[in-house]
């Protein structure tokens, strides 16, 4: 079975099995359109689910559906094997256009549109999540200076102190530069300094 260019390889076995099962229900040589509809339904279901999970880009989904529809008519699974010669290109084109105007095709597009709308709202959700995370952040340049002074007085490097505080050298350097650090991390820093968070941030 041929798949549209760019279709994820990891989805091909599932798609091929689903399409074959769907088309197998309409093996009569006169049921070409029904075979195409069934195969397209099976393929579209996988594409739409893949868009929802992020395995397929929304921009490629429509292309995949159109290309696979052409494949179904040209190859006619379980058909006579001479479909390309039995009908003219005009007939094939008419069949494709008929399907693209059908409720079936409109249903595919509506589902893709719903996913697109949901993804458009996602950045707002991410901003909200980022805001929630920031509520656990403390801004205290004074605390950062005290940490730096603590290390200098004891001849401790940032990496060594980071290990003692259960954090990373990168986090400490960022704290020194911005004065911002997560509340939980500042608590661990305070413990390593044998003091409390309140004392670190209090004038």
Secondary structure, DSSP 8 states (H G I E B T S, - for coil): ----TT--HHHHHHHHHHHHHHHHTT-STT-HHHHHHHHHHHHHHHHHHHHHHTSS-HHHHHHHHHHHHHHHHHH-TTS-S-HHHHS-HHHHHHHHHHHHTSHHHHHHHHHHHHHHHHHHHHHHHHHHHHHHHHTTEEE-HHHHHHHHHHHHHHT--HHHHHHHTTS-HHHHHHHHHHSEEEHHHHHHHHHHTTS-HHHHH--
